[in-house]
Amino acid sequence: MAPRDRPRIKHHRLHGRCRISARRARPDRRRYTPGMTTTIKVSDELRDRLKAQAARDGLTLGAHLAQLADAEDRRWRLHLLKSAISASAGSDAESHAEETADWERTELTDAS
């Protein structure tokens, strides 16, 4: 291990304890915490449009962007599901339809 790849150990004189620097010990750890903000570059027109949409719904711009990201994640999951269904064999679709019909005809009762 090269010297710069090794975790740095910090010695604390008051308590006589050592601790490994988080920066070196956990390289996968994010540099920013969830409460921190960042700047993104968008056109003035897009910024104004997003702000108007957020205000219309009584949201902050950050909350509105989070909703947009969630909606895109959902759209993508549904796209993948639709693609998987399209790629399924016809016999699988028939089997699924039969099993679904069986479950819909089943009465759920309390066994006690």
N, CA, C and O atoms as a Tinker XYZ file with bonds, in Angstrom:
   448  protein
     1  N      0.848000   -1.170000    0.000000    73     2
     2  CA     0.000000    0.000000    0.000000    64     1     3
     3  C      0.898000    1.239000    0.000000    63     2     4     5
     4  O      1.785000    1.372000    0.843000    81     3
     5  N      0.667000    2.116000   -0.925000    73     3     6
     6  CA     1.460000    3.337000   -1.008000    64     5     7
     7  C      1.160000    4.220000    0.196000    63     6     8     9
     8  O      0.046000    4.189000    0.719000    81     7
     9  N      2.129000    5.000000    0.641000    73     7    10
    10  CA     1.918000    5.851000    1.822000    64     9    11
    11  C      0.685000    6.733000    1.728000    63    10    12    13
    12  O     -0.006000    6.931000    2.728000    81    11
    13  N      0.399000    7.257000    0.567000    73    11    14
    14  CA    -0.757000    8.163000    0.470000    64    13    15
    15  C     -2.080000    7.405000    0.450000    63    14    16    17
    16  O     -3.133000    8.005000    0.665000    81    15
    17  N     -2.044000    6.063000    0.189000    73    15    18
    18  CA    -3.267000    5.266000    0.189000    64    17    19
    19  C     -3.650000    4.772000    1.580000    63    18    20    21
    20  O     -4.788000    4.356000    1.801000    81    19
    21  N     -2.719000    4.817000    2.503000    73    19    22
    22  CA    -2.989000    4.360000    3.858000    64    21    23
    23  C     -3.856000    5.369000    4.593000    63    22    24    25
    24  O     -3.707000    6.576000    4.400000    81    23
    25  N     -4.770000    4.876000    5.444000    73    23    26
    26  CA    -5.558000    5.816000    6.251000    64    25    27
    27  C     -4.644000    6.618000    7.166000    63    26    28    29
    28  O     -3.671000    6.095000    7.711000    81    27
    29  N     -4.968000    7.879000    7.322000    73    27    30
    30  CA    -4.213000    8.723000    8.242000    64    29    31
    31  C     -4.721000    8.505000    9.646000    63    30    32    33
    32  O     -5.931000    8.457000    9.869000    81    31
    33  N     -3.837000    8.375000   10.573000    73    31    34
    34  CA    -4.225000    8.196000   11.962000    64    33    35
    35  C     -3.941000    9.487000   12.706000    63    34    36    37
    36  O     -2.830000   10.016000   12.665000    81    35
    37  N     -4.959000    9.981000   13.381000    73    35    38
    38  CA    -4.811000   11.206000   14.150000    64    37    39
    39  C     -4.686000   10.834000   15.614000    63    38    40    41
    40  O     -5.515000   10.092000   16.141000    81    39
    41  N     -3.678000   11.334000   16.264000    73    39    42
    42  CA    -3.458000   11.071000   17.672000    64    41    43
    43  C     -4.021000   12.233000   18.475000    63    42    44    45
    44  O     -3.729000   13.394000   18.189000    81    43
    45  N     -4.813000   11.923000   19.459000    73    43    46
    46  CA    -5.380000   12.936000   20.326000    64    45    47
    47  C     -4.628000   12.903000   21.650000    63    46    48    49
    48  O     -4.697000   11.920000   22.388000    81    47
    49  N     -3.939000   13.942000   21.935000    73    47    50
    50  CA    -3.095000   13.984000   23.140000    64    49    51
    51  C     -3.915000   13.963000   24.428000    63    50    52    53
    52  O     -3.498000   13.364000   25.419000    81    51
    53  N     -5.073000   14.611000   24.418000    73    51    54
    54  CA    -5.846000   14.720000   25.656000    64    53    55
    55  C     -6.382000   13.373000   26.132000    63    54    56    57
    56  O     -6.367000   13.083000   27.328000    81    55
    57  N     -6.849000   12.562000   25.208000    73    55    58
    58  CA    -7.497000   11.317000   25.586000    64    57    59
    59  C     -6.627000   10.095000   25.317000    63    58    60    61
    60  O     -6.992000    8.992000   25.724000    81    59
    61  N     -5.503000   10.254000   24.653000    73    59    62
    62  CA    -4.628000    9.135000   24.358000    64    61    63
    63  C     -5.228000    8.148000   23.368000    63    62    64    65
    64  O     -4.775000    7.006000   23.292000    81    63
    65  N     -6.227000    8.558000   22.615000    73    63    66
    66  CA    -6.879000    7.679000   21.651000    64    65    67
    67  C     -6.431000    8.031000   20.243000    63    66    68    69
    68  O     -5.979000    9.144000   19.974000    81    67
    69  N     -6.563000    7.069000   19.362000    73    67    70
    70  CA    -6.272000    7.297000   17.947000    64    69    71
    71  C     -7.559000    7.131000   17.173000    63    70    72    73
    72  O     -8.431000    6.345000   17.544000    81    71
    73  N     -7.663000    7.871000   16.109000    73    71    74
    74  CA    -8.825000    7.675000   15.245000    64    73    75
    75  C     -8.365000    7.800000   13.810000    63    74    76    77
    76  O     -7.471000    8.585000   13.496000    81    75
    77  N     -8.988000    7.012000   12.936000    73    75    78
    78  CA    -8.628000    7.016000   11.521000    64    77    79
    79  C     -9.407000    8.118000   10.838000    63    78    80    81
    80  O    -10.606000    8.280000   11.064000    81    79
    81  N     -8.724000    8.867000   10.010000    73    79    82
    82  CA    -9.375000    9.938000    9.268000    64    81    83
    83  C    -10.451000    9.355000    8.366000    63    82    84    85
    84  O    -10.181000    8.439000    7.589000    81    83
    85  N    -11.669000    9.877000    8.463000    73    83    86
    86  CA   -12.785000    9.367000    7.668000    64    85    87
    87  C    -12.536000    9.544000    6.179000    63    86    88    89
    88  O    -12.996000    8.738000    5.371000    81    87
    89  N    -11.823000   10.577000    5.818000    73    87    90
    90  CA   -11.567000   10.836000    4.407000    64    89    91
    91  C    -10.768000    9.708000    3.780000    63    90    92    93
    92  O    -11.043000    9.313000    2.647000    81    91
    93  N     -9.805000    9.194000    4.484000    73    91    94
    94  CA    -8.962000    8.122000    3.960000    64    93    95
    95  C     -9.571000    6.744000    4.204000    63    94    96    97
    96  O     -9.457000    5.854000    3.361000    81    95
    97  N    -10.213000    6.570000    5.346000    73    95    98
    98  CA   -10.714000    5.254000    5.714000    64    97    99
    99  C    -11.939000    4.853000    4.907000    63    98   100   101
   100  O    -12.140000    3.670000    4.632000    81    99
   101  N    -12.747000    5.812000    4.531000    73    99   102
   102  CA   -13.977000    5.524000    3.795000    64   101   103
   103  C    -14.026000    6.358000    2.517000    63   102   104   105
   104  O    -14.692000    7.392000    2.481000    81   103
   105  N    -13.328000    5.919000    1.470000    73   103   106
   106  CA   -13.306000    6.725000    0.246000    64   105   107
   107  C    -14.654000    6.813000   -0.444000    63   106   108   109
   108  O    -14.876000    7.728000   -1.238000    81   107
   109  N    -15.569000    5.878000   -0.160000    73   107   110
   110  CA   -16.873000    5.916000   -0.803000    64   109   111
   111  C    -17.832000    6.890000   -0.124000    63   110   112   113
   112  O    -18.911000    7.164000   -0.649000    81   111
   113  N    -17.452000    7.406000    1.023000    73   111   114
   114  CA   -18.319000    8.321000    1.762000    64   113   115
   115  C    -18.471000    9.637000    0.994000    63   114   116   117
   116  O    -17.501000   10.180000    0.465000    81   115
   117  N    -19.688000   10.124000    0.949000    73   115   118
   118  CA   -19.938000   11.373000    0.230000    64   117   119
   119  C    -19.285000   12.548000    0.918000    63   118   120   121
   120  O    -19.170000   12.595000    2.143000    81   119
   121  N    -18.865000   13.480000    0.115000    73   119   122
   122  CA   -18.221000   14.669000    0.652000    64   121   123
   123  C    -19.241000   15.651000    1.198000    63   122   124   125
   124  O    -18.935000   16.444000    2.088000    81   123
   125  N    -20.462000   15.596000    0.662000    73   123   126
   126  CA   -21.494000   16.526000    1.083000    64   125   127
   127  C    -22.545000   15.803000    1.909000    63   126   128   129
   128  O    -22.818000   14.623000    1.692000    81   127
   129  N    -23.123000   16.510000    2.843000    73   127   130
   130  CA   -24.199000   15.954000    3.649000    64   129   131
   131  C    -25.531000   16.362000    3.042000    63   130   132   133
   132  O    -25.584000   17.314000    2.264000    81   131
   133  N    -26.616000   15.658000    3.384000    73   131   134
   134  CA   -27.916000   15.967000    2.787000    64   133   135
   135  C    -28.392000   17.393000    2.993000    63   134   136   137
   136  O    -29.152000   17.898000    2.167000    81   135
   137  N    -27.980000   18.058000    4.053000    73   135   138
   138  CA   -28.443000   19.408000    4.315000    64   137   139
   139  C    -27.711000   20.483000    3.523000    63   138   140   141
   140  O    -28.106000   21.649000    3.546000    81   139
   141  N    -26.648000   20.099000    2.823000    73   139   142
   142  CA   -25.864000   21.086000    2.080000    64   141   143
   143  C    -26.547000   21.407000    0.753000    63   142   144   145
   144  O    -27.327000   20.605000    0.241000    81   143
   145  N    -26.255000   22.560000    0.212000    73   143   146
   146  CA   -26.831000   22.959000   -1.059000    64   145   147
   147  C    -25.739000   23.041000   -2.113000    63   146   148   149
   148  O    -24.546000   23.060000   -1.810000    81   147
   149  N    -26.184000   23.087000   -3.346000    73   147   150
   150  CA   -25.247000   23.228000   -4.451000    64   149   151
   151  C    -25.880000   24.137000   -5.499000    63   150   152   153
   152  O    -27.061000   24.472000   -5.409000    81   151
   153  N    -25.119000   24.518000   -6.454000    73   151   154
   154  CA   -25.597000   25.375000   -7.529000    64   153   155
   155  C    -25.629000   24.576000   -8.816000    63   154   156   157
   156  O    -24.681000   23.859000   -9.137000    81   155
   157  N    -26.721000   24.703000   -9.551000    73   155   158
   158  CA   -26.787000   24.093000  -10.880000    64   157   159
   159  C    -27.026000   25.215000  -11.880000    63   158   160   161
   160  O    -27.657000   26.224000  -11.566000    81   159
   161  N    -26.520000   25.022000  -13.073000    73   159   162
   162  CA   -26.674000   26.056000  -14.097000    64   161   163
   163  C    -27.840000   25.694000  -15.008000    63   162   164   165
   164  O    -27.836000   24.659000  -15.674000    81   163
   165  N    -28.823000   26.564000  -15.020000    73   163   166
   166  CA   -29.975000   26.440000  -15.918000    64   165   167
   167  C    -30.241000   27.821000  -16.496000    63   166   168   169
   168  O    -29.795000   28.838000  -15.966000    81   167
   169  N    -30.974000   27.824000  -17.587000    73   167   170
   170  CA   -31.296000   29.120000  -18.192000    64   169   171
   171  C    -32.248000   29.888000  -17.272000    63   170   172   173
   172  O    -32.936000   29.297000  -16.440000    81   171
   173  N    -32.276000   31.192000  -17.433000    73   171   174
   174  CA   -33.181000   32.018000  -16.630000    64   173   175
   175  C    -34.633000   31.621000  -16.871000    63   174   176   177
   176  O    -35.444000   31.610000  -15.945000    81   175
   177  N    -34.951000   31.297000  -18.116000    73   175   178
   178  CA   -36.324000   30.915000  -18.454000    64   177   179
   179  C    -36.731000   29.640000  -17.722000    63   178   180   181
   180  O    -37.838000   29.552000  -17.190000    81   179
   181  N    -35.834000   28.651000  -17.695000    73   179   182
   182  CA   -36.148000   27.397000  -17.014000    64   181   183
   183  C    -36.257000   27.618000  -15.511000    63   182   184   185
   184  O    -37.158000   27.075000  -14.872000    81   183
   185  N    -35.362000   28.397000  -14.947000    73   183   186
   186  CA   -35.414000   28.690000  -13.519000    64   185   187
   187  C    -36.740000   29.342000  -13.155000    63   186   188   189
   188  O    -37.377000   28.954000  -12.176000    81   187
   189  N    -37.160000   30.337000  -13.944000    73   187   190
   190  CA   -38.412000   31.031000  -13.663000    64   189   191
   191  C    -39.605000   30.086000  -13.804000    63   190   192   193
   192  O    -40.550000   30.148000  -13.017000    81   191
   193  N    -39.559000   29.231000  -14.786000    73   191   194
   194  CA   -40.629000   28.260000  -15.005000    64   193   195
   195  C    -40.734000   27.295000  -13.815000    63   194   196   197
   196  O    -41.833000   27.024000  -13.330000    81   195
   197  N    -39.598000   26.782000  -13.350000    73   195   198
   198  CA   -39.592000   25.863000  -12.212000    64   197   199
   199  C    -40.071000   26.559000  -10.939000    63   198   200   201
   200  O    -40.820000   25.977000  -10.154000    81   199
   201  N    -39.638000   27.806000  -10.738000    73   199   202
   202  CA   -40.072000   28.566000   -9.563000    64   201   203
   203  C    -41.576000   28.803000   -9.587000    63   202   204   205
   204  O    -42.235000   28.712000   -8.551000    81   203
   205  N    -42.122000   29.105000  -10.761000    73   203   206
   206  CA   -43.565000   29.333000  -10.882000    64   205   207
   207  C    -44.337000   28.045000  -10.593000    63   206   208   209
   208  O    -45.366000   28.073000   -9.918000    81   207
   209  N    -43.842000   26.926000  -11.100000    73   207   210
   210  CA   -44.497000   25.641000  -10.836000    64   209   211
   211  C    -44.467000   25.326000   -9.343000    63   210   212   213
   212  O    -45.470000   24.891000   -8.778000    81   211
   213  N    -43.328000   25.544000   -8.712000    73   211   214
   214  CA   -43.191000   25.269000   -7.277000    64   213   215
   215  C    -44.137000   26.161000   -6.481000    63   214   216   217
   216  O    -44.821000   25.684000   -5.575000    81   215
   217  N    -44.182000   27.449000   -6.807000    73   215   218
   218  CA   -45.046000   28.397000   -6.091000    64   217   219
   219  C    -46.521000   28.021000   -6.262000    63   218   220   221
   220  O    -47.311000   28.120000   -5.323000    81   219
   221  N    -46.870000   27.598000   -7.455000    73   219   222
   222  CA   -48.254000   27.198000   -7.735000    64   221   223
   223  C    -48.692000   26.074000   -6.806000    63   222   224   225
   224  O    -49.843000   26.033000   -6.373000    81   223
   225  N    -47.771000   25.162000   -6.499000    73   223   226
   226  CA   -48.076000   24.007000   -5.647000    64   225   227
   227  C    -47.697000   24.242000   -4.189000    63   226   228   229
   228  O    -47.817000   23.338000   -3.362000    81   227
   229  N    -47.238000   25.460000   -3.871000    73   227   230
   230  CA   -46.872000   25.776000   -2.500000    64   229   231
   231  C    -45.632000   25.035000   -2.018000    63   230   232   233
   232  O    -45.532000   24.690000   -0.840000    81   231
   233  N    -44.683000   24.790000   -2.924000    73   231   234
   234  CA   -43.463000   24.051000   -2.597000    64   233   235
   235  C    -42.241000   24.937000   -2.736000    63   234   236   237
   236  O    -42.271000   25.968000   -3.408000    81   235
   237  N    -41.177000   24.523000   -2.094000    73   235   238
   238  CA   -39.896000   25.169000   -2.348000    64   237   239
   239  C    -39.387000   24.627000   -3.679000    63   238   240   241
   240  O    -39.863000   23.603000   -4.169000    81   239
   241  N    -38.439000   25.310000   -4.239000    73   239   242
   242  CA   -37.872000   24.842000   -5.500000    64   241   243
   243  C    -37.218000   23.475000   -5.316000    63   242   244   245
   244  O    -37.324000   22.619000   -6.194000    81   243
   245  N    -36.545000   23.260000   -4.188000    73   243   246
   246  CA   -35.922000   21.970000   -3.916000    64   245   247
   247  C    -36.937000   20.844000   -3.820000    63   246   248   249
   248  O    -36.716000   19.760000   -4.361000    81   247
   249  N    -38.050000   21.092000   -3.134000    73   247   250
   250  CA   -39.103000   20.079000   -3.006000    64   249   251
   251  C    -39.729000   19.785000   -4.368000    63   250   252   253
   252  O    -40.051000   18.637000   -4.674000    81   251
   253  N    -39.899000   20.826000   -5.183000    73   251   254
   254  CA   -40.451000   20.635000   -6.528000    64   253   255
   255  C    -39.503000   19.793000   -7.382000    63   254   256   257
   256  O    -39.945000   18.895000   -8.099000    81   255
   257  N    -38.213000   20.077000   -7.308000    73   255   258
   258  CA   -37.239000   19.285000   -8.067000    64   257   259
   259  C    -37.222000   17.833000   -7.594000    63   258   260   261
   260  O    -37.052000   16.915000   -8.397000    81   259
   261  N    -37.398000   17.629000   -6.297000    73   259   262
   262  CA   -37.458000   16.260000   -5.763000    64   261   263
   263  C    -38.667000   15.522000   -6.318000    63   262   264   265
   264  O    -38.573000   14.344000   -6.662000    81   263
   265  N    -39.811000   16.214000   -6.407000    73   263   266
   266  CA   -41.006000   15.602000   -6.994000    64   265   267
   267  C    -40.778000   15.247000   -8.456000    63   266   268   269
   268  O    -41.193000   14.183000   -8.917000    81   267
   269  N    -40.120000   16.140000   -9.181000    73   267   270
   270  CA   -39.831000   15.867000  -10.591000    64   269   271
   271  C    -38.906000   14.660000  -10.731000    63   270   272   273
   272  O    -39.100000   13.828000  -11.618000    81   271
   273  N    -37.915000   14.564000   -9.870000    73   271   274
   274  CA   -36.992000   13.424000   -9.913000    64   273   275
   275  C    -37.728000   12.129000   -9.569000    63   274   276   277
   276  O    -37.492000   11.097000  -10.197000    81   275
   277  N    -38.621000   12.179000   -8.573000    73   275   278
   278  CA   -39.409000   10.996000   -8.208000    64   277   279
   279  C    -40.298000   10.558000   -9.367000    63   278   280   281
   280  O    -40.415000    9.366000   -9.650000    81   279
   281  N    -40.922000   11.520000  -10.033000    73   279   282
   282  CA   -41.798000   11.201000  -11.171000    64   281   283
   283  C    -40.993000   10.560000  -12.307000    63   282   284   285
   284  O    -41.470000    9.631000  -12.958000    81   283
   285  N    -39.790000   11.049000  -12.539000    73   283   286
   286  CA   -38.948000   10.462000  -13.585000    64   285   287
   287  C    -38.505000    9.053000  -13.217000    63   286   288   289
   288  O    -38.450000    8.173000  -14.076000    81   287
   289  N    -38.188000    8.836000  -11.932000    73   287   290
   290  CA   -37.833000    7.480000  -11.482000    64   289   291
   291  C    -39.002000    6.526000  -11.707000    63   290   292   293
   292  O    -38.808000    5.402000  -12.170000    81   291
   293  N    -40.206000    6.969000  -11.383000    73   291   294
   294  CA   -41.398000    6.132000  -11.572000    64   293   295
   295  C    -41.630000    5.858000  -13.055000    63   294   296   297
   296  O    -41.930000    4.729000  -13.445000    81   295
   297  N    -41.490000    6.890000  -13.874000    73   295   298
   298  CA   -41.676000    6.709000  -15.312000    64   297   299
   299  C    -40.694000    5.674000  -15.852000    63   298   300   301
   300  O    -41.059000    4.840000  -16.680000    81   299
   301  N    -39.462000    5.729000  -15.386000    73   299   302
   302  CA   -38.434000    4.794000  -15.858000    64   301   303
   303  C    -38.743000    3.362000  -15.417000    63   302   304   305
   304  O    -38.588000    2.421000  -16.195000    81   303
   305  N    -39.188000    3.200000  -14.144000    73   303   306
   306  CA   -39.550000    1.861000  -13.666000    64   305   307
   307  C    -40.691000    1.286000  -14.484000    63   306   308   309
   308  O    -40.664000    0.109000  -14.843000    81   307
   309  N    -41.694000    2.102000  -14.782000    73   307   310
   310  CA   -42.819000    1.631000  -15.580000    64   309   311
   311  C    -42.378000    1.297000  -17.005000    63   310   312   313
   312  O    -42.886000    0.340000  -17.590000    81   311
   313  N    -41.461000    2.048000  -17.567000    73   311   314
   314  CA   -40.902000    1.761000  -18.891000    64   313   315
   315  C    -40.208000    0.396000  -18.885000    63   314   316   317
   316  O    -40.392000   -0.405000  -19.802000    81   315
   317  N    -39.409000    0.138000  -17.842000    73   315   318
   318  CA   -38.721000   -1.151000  -17.740000    64   317   319
   319  C    -39.718000   -2.297000  -17.586000    63   318   320   321
   320  O    -39.531000   -3.366000  -18.166000    81   319
   321  N    -40.772000   -2.075000  -16.808000    73   319   322
   322  CA   -41.804000   -3.091000  -16.645000    64   321   323
   323  C    -42.505000   -3.379000  -17.966000    63   322   324   325
   324  O    -42.723000   -4.537000  -18.323000    81   323
   325  N    -42.856000   -2.324000  -18.685000    73   323   326
   326  CA   -43.515000   -2.484000  -19.980000    64   325   327
   327  C    -42.605000   -3.243000  -20.947000    63   326   328   329
   328  O    -43.075000   -4.099000  -21.697000    81   327
   329  N    -41.330000   -2.939000  -20.935000    73   327   330
   330  CA   -40.381000   -3.652000  -21.807000    64   329   331
   331  C    -40.284000   -5.122000  -21.428000    63   330   332   333
   332  O    -40.222000   -5.986000  -22.302000    81   331
   333  N    -40.271000   -5.411000  -20.125000    73   331   334
   334  CA   -40.197000   -6.802000  -19.676000    64   333   335
   335  C    -41.454000   -7.566000  -20.062000    63   334   336   337
   336  O    -41.377000   -8.728000  -20.461000    81   335
   337  N    -42.612000   -6.922000  -19.945000    73   335   338
   338  CA   -43.868000   -7.569000  -20.333000    64   337   339
   339  C    -43.870000   -7.843000  -21.832000    63   338   340   341
   340  O    -44.286000   -8.914000  -22.272000    81   339
   341  N    -43.406000   -6.876000  -22.611000    73   339   342
   342  CA   -43.359000   -7.052000  -24.074000    64   341   343
   343  C    -42.426000   -8.190000  -24.475000    63   342   344   345
   344  O    -42.672000   -8.886000  -25.460000    81   343
   345  N    -41.355000   -8.373000  -23.707000    73   343   346
   346  CA   -40.376000   -9.410000  -24.030000    64   345   347
   347  C    -40.799000  -10.792000  -23.525000    63   346   348   349
   348  O    -40.145000  -11.786000  -23.842000    81   347
   349  N    -41.877000  -10.872000  -22.748000    73   347   350
   350  CA   -42.331000  -12.147000  -22.198000    64   349   351
   351  C    -42.934000  -13.021000  -23.298000    63   350   352   353
   352  O    -43.512000  -12.531000  -24.268000    81   351
   353  N    -42.780000  -14.316000  -23.112000    73   351   354
   354  CA   -43.370000  -15.265000  -24.061000    64   353   355
   355  C    -44.884000  -15.254000  -23.909000    63   354   356   357
   356  O    -45.410000  -14.941000  -22.841000    81   355
   357  N    -45.574000  -15.599000  -24.981000    73   355   358
   358  CA   -47.036000  -15.636000  -24.963000    64   357   359
   359  C    -47.570000  -16.599000  -23.929000    63   358   360   361
   360  O    -48.582000  -16.325000  -23.285000    81   359
   361  N    -46.889000  -17.741000  -23.760000    73   359   362
   362  CA   -47.353000  -18.734000  -22.779000    64   361   363
   363  C    -47.249000  -18.175000  -21.356000    63   362   364   365
   364  O    -48.083000  -18.486000  -20.506000    81   363
   365  N    -46.238000  -17.359000  -21.099000    73   363   366
   366  CA   -46.105000  -16.742000  -19.776000    64   365   367
   367  C    -47.252000  -15.774000  -19.518000    63   366   368   369
   368  O    -47.782000  -15.717000  -18.409000    81   367
   369  N    -47.631000  -15.019000  -20.528000    73   367   370
   370  CA   -48.737000  -14.071000  -20.385000    64   369   371
   371  C    -50.045000  -14.814000  -20.115000    63   370   372   373
   372  O    -50.847000  -14.386000  -19.286000    81   371
   373  N    -50.257000  -15.934000  -20.821000    73   371   374
   374  CA   -51.472000  -16.727000  -20.612000    64   373   375
   375  C    -51.492000  -17.315000  -19.200000    63   374   376   377
   376  O    -52.521000  -17.286000  -18.525000    81   375
   377  N    -50.353000  -17.846000  -18.758000    73   375   378
   378  CA   -50.253000  -18.413000  -17.420000    64   377   379
   379  C    -50.530000  -17.353000  -16.364000    63   378   380   381
   380  O    -51.220000  -17.623000  -15.381000    81   379
   381  N    -50.005000  -16.168000  -16.555000    73   379   382
   382  CA   -50.231000  -15.058000  -15.622000    64   381   383
   383  C    -51.704000  -14.688000  -15.580000    63   382   384   385
   384  O    -52.256000  -14.458000  -14.504000    81   383
   385  N    -52.348000  -14.629000  -16.746000    73   383   386
   386  CA   -53.766000  -14.276000  -16.805000    64   385   387
   387  C    -54.612000  -15.328000  -16.090000    63   386   388   389
   388  O    -55.566000  -14.983000  -15.392000    81   387
   389  N    -54.270000  -16.607000  -16.257000    73   387   390
   390  CA   -55.019000  -17.677000  -15.586000    64   389   391
   391  C    -54.850000  -17.600000  -14.065000    63   390   392   393
   392  O    -55.821000  -17.714000  -13.318000    81   391
   393  N    -53.616000  -17.407000  -13.621000    73   391   394
   394  CA   -53.364000  -17.326000  -12.182000    64   393   395
   395  C    -54.051000  -16.113000  -11.575000    63   394   396   397
   396  O    -54.590000  -16.195000  -10.472000    81   395
   397  N    -54.039000  -14.986000  -12.282000    73   395   398
   398  CA   -54.717000  -13.782000  -11.800000    64   397   399
   399  C    -56.208000  -14.027000  -11.665000    63   398   400   401
   400  O    -56.818000  -13.625000  -10.674000    81   399
   401  N    -56.803000  -14.687000  -12.659000    73   399   402
   402  CA   -58.235000  -14.992000  -12.610000    64   401   403
   403  C    -58.553000  -15.904000  -11.424000    63   402   404   405
   404  O    -59.566000  -15.716000  -10.750000    81   403
   405  N    -57.685000  -16.895000  -11.168000    73   403   406
   406  CA   -57.883000  -17.780000  -10.016000    64   405   407
   407  C    -57.874000  -16.985000   -8.712000    63   406   408   409
   408  O    -58.735000  -17.189000   -7.856000    81   407
   409  N    -56.914000  -16.087000   -8.558000    73   407   410
   410  CA   -56.819000  -15.290000   -7.336000    64   409   411
   411  C    -58.032000  -14.371000   -7.193000    63   410   412   413
   412  O    -58.513000  -14.162000   -6.079000    81   411
   413  N    -58.524000  -13.828000   -8.281000    73   411   414
   414  CA   -59.662000  -12.919000   -8.207000    64   413   415
   415  C    -60.943000  -13.655000   -7.818000    63   414   416   417
   416  O    -61.845000  -13.059000   -7.229000    81   415
   417  N    -61.029000  -14.956000   -8.146000    73   415   418
   418  CA   -62.195000  -15.747000   -7.776000    64   417   419
   419  C    -62.109000  -16.265000   -6.333000    63   418   420   421
   420  O    -63.112000  -16.708000   -5.774000    81   419
   421  N    -60.944000  -16.210000   -5.746000    73   419   422
   422  CA   -60.747000  -16.739000   -4.401000    64   421   423
   423  C    -61.368000  -15.814000   -3.361000    63   422   424   425
   424  O    -61.196000  -14.596000   -3.400000    81   423
   425  N    -62.095000  -16.428000   -2.432000    73   423   426
   426  CA   -62.660000  -15.656000   -1.337000    64   425   427
   427  C    -61.694000  -15.689000   -0.173000    63   426   428   429
   428  O    -61.223000  -16.755000    0.222000    81   427
   429  N    -61.411000  -14.570000    0.354000    73   427   430
   430  CA   -60.525000  -14.486000    1.505000    64   429   431
   431  C    -61.366000  -14.551000    2.769000    63   430   432   433
   432  O    -62.231000  -13.705000    2.998000    81   431
   433  N    -61.103000  -15.565000    3.585000    73   431   434
   434  CA   -61.854000  -15.709000    4.828000    64   433   435
   435  C    -60.877000  -15.836000    5.979000    63   434   436   437
   436  O    -59.714000  -16.199000    5.802000    81   435
   437  N    -61.379000  -15.531000    7.154000    73   435   438
   438  CA   -60.557000  -15.652000    8.358000    64   437   439
   439  C    -60.575000  -17.107000    8.779000    63   438   440   441
   440  O    -61.647000  -17.678000    8.981000    81   439
   441  N    -59.399000  -17.720000    8.917000    73   439   442
   442  CA   -59.299000  -19.144000    9.225000    64   441   443
   443  C    -59.584000  -19.439000   10.704000    63   442   444   445
   444  O    -59.667000  -20.611000   11.072000    81   443
   445  N    -59.732000  -18.449000   11.547000    73   443   446
   446  CA   -59.917000  -18.724000   12.980000    64   445   447
   447  C    -61.343000  -19.028000   13.345000    63   446   448
   448  O    -61.642000  -19.277000   14.513000    81   447
